[in-house]
Amino acid sequence: MVHEFSNCHNSLAFQEHPHPLIFVHIPKTGGTSFGNALRVALLRQSVVMFTSNKSLDKFRSAPKKINQSQVQVVGGHIPFPEFRNHGFDGWAFTVIREPRDRIISQYHFFNSSRHRDHKDLCVSTPGDYLGYLRKNSVYSNIQCRFVSGEPTARAAIEKLKNDRLIAVSLDQIDKLAKSISSNWTKSLEIPRDNVSLDEPQGVLSDLLNEAPDLYDEDLKLYEYVQANSEGMIARVSRAVNEGQICLTPRVGYWQSLCGMFRSNKPSA
């Protein structure tokens, strides 16, 4: 059992289970909120995230520099097979979103973001945006690609069935957080601090209906995950109870939550 205020680097969990928990952050699936919650809950230096448009290149050069015995969570915009190919053998989790909603959310995010990775994309109209997606094949059925490295639901579902990879639908993200932290005195809370613009779908939604090849396999994956989220969460609970997933909150975590939740409003 991991106690709420035990020291991360001296904890029994780190001695027995040196492999970090892997967080496969598919863009626009609630991952920013989840990652921020983990950074708040755990010692910041024990959470390693790769979240820029150069994430994959940076990750591929990083594994030898990461001391897995000192890291509780490693993650970011990295497809799951990359973690396995670079020596990360622990449990992994990801969140799957209804694919059309994810694509529309990404469109609004690109056009509202001031991040240097997004300012020169030239996707201000729905037509330009869909053209951009088509020119960059990684965005075609991106959720399947992040799960299995392939753009098919069949490959992604097989990966979920045959590896220690947990996927839940976006509406189950709070249950996943509570399950991961079920051996804490109080469970992990997810603030909605990456507030999406609540804009109408409009023309973009109509265009998506004419471009199902961008998300048809992701839709199959989403339907599978939505139907099996409860079973996935049960797998997490068993792994925590058996000591296979062990995260240790930092000292003072719960005191810091009081201010954090007063300053963050919910979002979809």
N, C-alpha and C positions, 0 to 999 in steps of 0.2 A: 504494500500500500504506500502511495506517495502522499505525504502530508502537505497541506496547503502552503505552509511557510518554511518548508525545508529548503536548504541551499542547493541551487541547481548543480553546481560543479562538484559538490561533495555528496550528492544524493546516491542512494543505492540504485536508483533507476538508471543512472548514467553508467555505473559500473557493470550492471547486468545487461543493459540493452543499449549498446553504443550507437546503433543505427538510427539516424534522425527520421522523424515522420516527414513524409514527402507531400508537399502541397502542389498539385498540378493546377495552376491558375489559368483557366481559359478566359480570355478577355470578355468583359461585360457579363459575368455570371455571379456577381457578388463577391468576387475574390478580394477586391481591395478592402472591403469592410472586414472580411475574415482575416486577412493578413494583418491589418492594423490591430485587430483584437488580439491576435497572437503576440504581436510586438509589445502591446501593453501588458499582457498577462505574464509573459516570460521575460527573462533577461534579454534585453535588446540584442546583445552580442551572440545570443544562442539561437537567433532567428536569422537565416540567410535567405534573402529574396532577390530574384532577378526579374525586373519588371519593365525594362526599356525595350526599344525596338532592336537593340543589340543583345538581348538577353541570351539567346542561344549561343552566340559566339563567346560571350563572357563566361557562360556556364561551362562550355567545353574546355576553357583554359583554366577553370577554377578548381576542379575536384581534388587535385593533388595539394591545393593550398588549404582545403577545408579539413579541419580536424573533427571527424565525425563524433568523437567522444565528447567534444565540447559544444556540439550543435544539437538543439532539440528539434528544430524544423528547418528544412531546406525546401525552397519552392520558387515559383514564379511562372512566367510565360514560357514554360519548357514542356514539350511533349513527354509523356510518361516513359516511353522507351528510352529516351536519352538518359534518364536517371539510372535505369537498370544498366545501360551500356557503360556508365561511368562509375559503377561500383556502389550505388546506393540501393541497398537491399531491404530496407524497412517497409513498413506499411505506408500506403499512399491514399490520398483522397482528392476528389475533385467535385465540382458542382456543375450540373448540366441544366441549361436554360432552354425554354421553348425557342427553337432556332429563329423563327421570324421575329419574335420579340428581341432576341439578342442582336440580330442584324440591325433592326431599327434603333435600338438603344446605342449601338456602336456608331451609327450615322449621326445621331444627335451629339454623342460624346466627341466625335472627331470635330464637329463644327462648333462646339463650345469650348473645347480644350485650348489652352494657350501653351501646351507642352511643345517643345521644339520638335518632337517626333511627329506631330500632327499638323503643325501650322502650314506646311507647304504641300499638303495632300491634294488640294484642288478638288474637293468633293462636296462643294456647297449645294449642288442640286442632286436630287435622287438619282437622276440618270447618270450623272458623273460618278456618283458613289457606286452604283451597280457596275459601271464600266471599270472602276478601280478594283472592285472585288473580282471581276472576271480576269483582269490582267494579272492578278496575284493569286495563284492557285491555292496558296495556303488558306485562303479564306473560304474556299469551297468545302463545305462540310467540315469546318474547322474543329468542331467538337469531337468528331470521330478521329480526326488526325491527332489531336492532343491525347486522346486515350490510347490509341493503338499505333499511331504512325501511318495509318492508312485511311483513305476517305470513305470507308464503308462501315455501316452499322454492324454487319456480321463480324468483322474483325474486332471492332470495339467491344462488342458484347462478349466475344470469346475471351478477350483480355480481362474483362471484369470477372468472368467466371473462373478463370484459371490462374489469376495472380492476386496478390494481396493489395488490390486496388479497389477502393470504395468510391462509388459515384451516387450522389443523391440529387434530386431535382431542387431547383432554387427555393421552392416553398418549404423544403425540409431542412434548410440551412441551420436554423436555430436548434432543431433536434440533433443534427450532426454535432454542433458545438457542445451541446450538453452531454452527448454520448462520449465524445473525446475526453471531456473533463469530468466524467462521472465519478472519479475517485478523488476529486478535490472536495474541500469543505463546501464550496459554492461553485456552481458550474460557470463555464466560459460564456460571456455575453457578447453578442455581435452588435455594435453600434452601427447605424446606417449613416456613415459619414461621407460616402461618395454619392451624393444626391443626384439622381438622374433627372433630366428635364422631362416634365410631364407634358409632352407635345403630342398632338394628334398624329396618327400614322399616315393618313392622307395618301398622296400620290405614291410614296415609297411602298406602302402596303399593296397598292394596286400593281405596281411594277413587280413586286416579289411574287405575286400570284402568277406572273408570266415567266418567272425564272426559278422554278422549283429545283433545278439541278444544283443551285447554290446551297440548298439546305435539306434535300429530300432524305439523305442518309442520316443527317443529324436529327431529323424528325423521328425516324425509326428508333434511333438511340434514345432520344428523349422519352418516347413512349415506353420503351423498355425500362429505363431508369425510374420513371414516374411510377410504374407498376411495381417496382421492386425496391423502392427507397426504404421502406420499413425493414425489409430483410437485410439491406445493406447496413442500416443503422444497428440492427441486432448483431451483425458481424463485428462492428466496431466495439459494441459493448462487451462482447465475448473477448475480444483482443485486449481490451483494457482490464477486464477482470482476471485474465490470464497473465497479465504483466507484459504483454507483447507491445502495447502502446503505453508509454509512460511519459507524461509531461509534468514538469514541476513549475508551478507559478513562482514568480519572484516575490521576495519579501515586500509587503506593503501594497500588493496588487489591488486588493479590494478597497483599500482606502482611496486609491487613485481613481477608481471607477466613479465615485460620487460626482466629481467635477466633470469627468468625461461625458457622462450621460446627460448632464444638464446642458452641455454645449453642443450636442448632436441631435438632430431631428431625424425621424424615420424617413426612409425612401423606399421605393419599389425595388 
